[in-house]
Structures are given as structure tokens and as C-alpha cells.
């Protein structure tokens, strides 16, 4: 009788744990969509006089996220391009058409957008959480809201616009660096002319493929900003900020991986 009760207790707890595993992601998705709706509503409620501030703040976000990271992405892109070329060299792949196809499937459509999202979530996303978390902890956001300032349009919207543009720039910059790095290695080891390799890679950039990549980057940027700002708005004291940073980064990056998986199923499914 005791063993049956123990089995029943274990089974009940297992079902409850499984239910939480299913329900928690759905709750977080609904919360994120609700937050996005509030941000989009603030766009229509923003007075015309605040648009110069929004564009200026969005440009500051672009400068911090994309312009200041251009050197890092150049170096990273060249190194990853060289690393990508080594397996191709080892397997003796010399057909330029096949090399270009591999670059598109492996790098342009898969790895580069994920790597760019990782950098944005870890650097700019963490900065957004820390900055807004500090404003939330010292009640600056509450004071502005009491003065009639919409916190979604004032704090979230320009960062959302800036991160979307920045992620697209970084993906393009990373693609260029990876292509140059791979071309250098293939030219040195396989005697494949770099200009021919560039033409093959450029020929595969169809409108449909680029549209899917742009859509994926936009969704990833929206997800990163929403998660980071949601975590920041939940801060109640300064001690909550370092606790919010790891969970916000993990949740935003996992979401970016799921978005990449979804677009890969659409692209290749």
C-alpha cells in the first residue's frame, strides 16, 4: 500500500512538472506578445515632437551596437571564414559552385545570424538590461510615467528600432568578413581565384533568401529587446540587476535559436 502511494505521488509530481515545462514557455510567449503590443501602441501615441528624440536615441543605439562593434566583427568574420575553409580544404572540395552553396547554407543562412544575435544579446542586450534596471531601481521610470511620459515609447521603442537596424548591419558585415576569410584560405590552399569565389557567393543571394534572412533578423532583434527590457522593468532594487542579466541573456539567446530553427524549417522544409 505504501509503495502504491509512493508511485502515485511520484506520478502526480511528474505530471505537474511536465505541465510546468509546457505552460511556462507559453506564458512567457504570451507575456512577450503583450509587451510587444504595448510598445506598438505607444508608437501610435507618440507625439510628433518626440520623433526627433526617438530617431536620435535609435541612432545612438545603432552606434553603440553596430558601429562600435565593426572592428570586432571584422576580425571575428575573417577568423571564422578561415576556419570554415579548412574542412573544405581537407575534404578536397574544389568546385566553386559547391563551395558557394556550402557558404550559403552553413554560414549566411545559419551560423552568421546566430552568431550576430549572440553578440547583440550578450553585449547590447546586457547593457539595455543594466541601464533600464538601474533607472527602474532608482524609480526614474516611475517618475517619468507619473509626468505623463510613456515608458514604452520613451525607453523601449528607440532601442527596438536601433537593435533591428544594428543586427541587420552586423549580419551583413559578418557575411562579408567570412567570405573574405574563406576566399583567402581557398585561394592559398586550393588555388581558387578569389574573384571567382566572390562571384559564386554573390550569385546565390536571391531576393527570397535575403528576405527570409531579414525577417529572421528582425524577429530576433525584437525578441532580444523585449526580453531584456521585460527583465529590466521587473527590477525592484539594485541587487536584482546582476540576477536579471544571466537569465535575460539565456532566455533571449534560446529564443533566437528557436527563431532560427523556425526560419530554417521554412527555408528548407
DAWOWO-V404277 format. One record per residue. N is the residue number from 1. RES is the residue in one small letter. SS is DSSP state (hx for helix, st for strand, lp for the rest). BURIAL is I if it has 9 or more other C-alpha atoms within 8 Angstrom, else O. D_FIRST is the distance of its C-alpha to the first C-alpha in whole Angstrom. Layout:
BEGIN
n	res	ss	burial	d_first
N	RES	SS	BURIAL	D_FIRST
N	RES	SS	BURIAL	D_FIRST
END
This chain:
BEGIN
n	res	ss	burial	d_first
1	x	lp	O	0
2	x	hx	O	4
3	x	hx	O	5
4	x	hx	O	5
5	x	hx	O	6
6	x	hx	O	9
7	x	hx	O	10
8	x	hx	O	11
9	x	hx	O	12
10	x	hx	O	14
11	x	hx	O	15
12	x	hx	O	17
13	x	hx	O	18
14	x	hx	O	20
15	x	hx	O	21
16	x	hx	O	23
17	x	hx	O	24
18	x	hx	O	26
19	x	hx	O	27
20	x	hx	O	29
21	x	hx	O	30
22	x	hx	O	32
23	x	hx	O	33
24	x	hx	O	34
25	x	hx	O	37
26	x	hx	O	38
27	x	hx	O	38
28	x	hx	O	40
29	x	hx	O	43
30	x	hx	O	43
31	x	hx	O	44
32	x	hx	I	46
33	x	hx	O	48
34	x	hx	O	48
35	x	hx	I	50
36	x	hx	I	52
37	x	hx	O	53
38	x	hx	I	54
39	x	hx	I	56
40	x	hx	O	58
41	x	hx	O	59
42	x	hx	I	60
43	x	hx	I	63
44	x	hx	O	64
45	x	hx	O	65
46	x	lp	I	66
47	x	lp	O	70
48	x	hx	O	73
49	x	hx	O	74
50	x	hx	O	71
51	x	hx	I	71
52	x	hx	O	73
53	x	hx	O	71
54	x	hx	I	68
55	x	hx	I	70
56	x	hx	O	71
57	x	hx	I	67
58	x	hx	I	66
59	x	hx	I	69
60	x	hx	I	68
61	x	hx	I	64
62	x	hx	I	66
63	x	hx	I	68
64	x	hx	I	65
65	x	hx	I	63
66	x	hx	I	65
67	x	hx	O	69
68	x	lp	O	68
69	x	lp	I	65
70	x	hx	I	68
71	x	hx	O	69
72	x	hx	O	65
73	x	hx	I	64
74	x	hx	I	68
75	x	hx	I	67
76	x	hx	I	63
77	x	hx	I	64
78	x	hx	I	67
79	x	hx	I	64
80	x	hx	I	62
81	x	hx	I	64
82	x	hx	I	66
83	x	hx	I	62
84	x	hx	I	62
85	x	hx	I	65
86	x	hx	I	64
87	x	hx	O	61
88	x	hx	I	64
89	x	hx	I	66
90	x	hx	O	64
91	x	lp	O	63
92	x	lp	O	67
93	x	lp	I	67
94	x	lp	O	70
95	x	lp	O	70
96	x	hx	I	71
97	x	hx	O	70
98	x	hx	I	66
99	x	hx	I	66
100	x	hx	I	67
101	x	hx	I	64
102	x	hx	I	62
103	x	hx	I	63
104	x	hx	I	62
105	x	hx	I	59
106	x	hx	I	57
107	x	hx	I	59
108	x	hx	I	61
109	x	hx	I	58
110	x	hx	I	55
111	x	hx	I	55
112	x	hx	I	58
113	x	hx	I	57
114	x	hx	I	53
115	x	hx	O	55
116	x	hx	I	57
117	x	hx	I	54
118	x	hx	I	53
119	x	hx	I	56
120	x	hx	I	56
121	x	hx	I	53
122	x	hx	I	53
123	x	hx	I	57
124	x	hx	I	58
125	x	hx	I	54
126	x	hx	I	53
127	x	hx	O	57
128	x	hx	I	56
129	x	hx	I	53
130	x	hx	I	54
131	x	hx	O	58
132	x	hx	I	56
133	x	hx	I	53
134	x	hx	I	56
135	x	hx	I	58
136	x	hx	I	54
137	x	hx	I	54
138	x	lp	O	57
139	x	lp	O	57
140	x	hx	I	60
141	x	hx	I	58
142	x	hx	O	58
143	x	hx	O	61
144	x	hx	I	63
145	x	hx	I	60
146	x	hx	O	62
147	x	lp	O	65
148	x	lp	O	64
149	x	lp	O	64
150	x	lp	I	61
151	x	hx	I	59
152	x	hx	I	58
153	x	hx	I	61
154	x	hx	I	62
155	x	hx	I	60
156	x	hx	I	58
157	x	hx	I	60
158	x	hx	I	63
159	x	hx	I	60
160	x	hx	I	59
161	x	hx	I	62
162	x	hx	I	63
163	x	hx	I	60
164	x	hx	I	60
165	x	hx	I	64
166	x	hx	I	63
167	x	hx	I	60
168	x	hx	I	63
169	x	hx	I	66
170	x	hx	I	63
171	x	hx	I	62
172	x	hx	O	66
173	x	hx	I	67
174	x	hx	I	64
175	x	hx	I	65
176	x	hx	I	68
177	x	hx	I	68
178	x	hx	I	65
179	x	hx	I	68
180	x	hx	I	71
181	x	hx	I	69
182	x	hx	I	68
183	x	hx	I	71
184	x	hx	I	73
185	x	hx	I	71
186	x	hx	I	71
187	x	hx	I	75
188	x	hx	O	75
189	x	hx	O	73
190	x	lp	I	73
191	x	lp	O	77
192	x	lp	I	75
193	x	lp	O	78
194	x	hx	I	76
195	x	hx	O	78
196	x	hx	I	77
197	x	hx	I	73
198	x	hx	I	73
199	x	hx	O	75
200	x	hx	I	72
201	x	hx	I	69
202	x	hx	O	71
203	x	hx	O	72
204	x	lp	I	68
205	x	lp	O	68
206	x	lp	O	67
207	x	hx	O	67
208	x	hx	O	64
209	x	hx	I	62
210	x	hx	I	64
211	x	hx	O	63
212	x	hx	I	59
213	x	hx	I	59
214	x	hx	I	61
215	x	hx	O	58
216	x	hx	I	55
217	x	hx	I	57
218	x	hx	I	58
219	x	hx	I	54
220	x	hx	I	53
221	x	hx	I	55
222	x	hx	I	54
223	x	hx	I	50
224	x	hx	I	51
225	x	hx	I	54
226	x	hx	I	51
227	x	hx	I	48
228	x	hx	I	50
229	x	hx	I	52
230	x	hx	I	48
231	x	hx	I	47
232	x	hx	I	50
233	x	hx	I	50
234	x	lp	O	47
235	x	lp	I	49
236	x	lp	O	49
237	x	lp	I	50
238	x	lp	I	52
239	x	hx	O	49
240	x	hx	I	47
241	x	hx	I	50
242	x	hx	O	49
243	x	hx	O	45
244	x	hx	I	46
245	x	hx	I	48
246	x	hx	O	46
247	x	hx	O	43
248	x	hx	I	46
249	x	hx	I	47
250	x	hx	O	44
251	x	hx	I	43
252	x	hx	I	47
253	x	hx	I	47
254	x	hx	O	44
255	x	hx	I	45
256	x	hx	I	49
257	x	hx	I	47
258	x	hx	O	45
259	x	hx	I	49
260	x	hx	I	50
261	x	hx	O	48
262	x	hx	O	48
263	x	hx	I	52
264	x	hx	I	52
265	x	hx	O	50
266	x	hx	O	53
267	x	hx	O	55
268	x	hx	O	54
269	x	lp	O	52
END
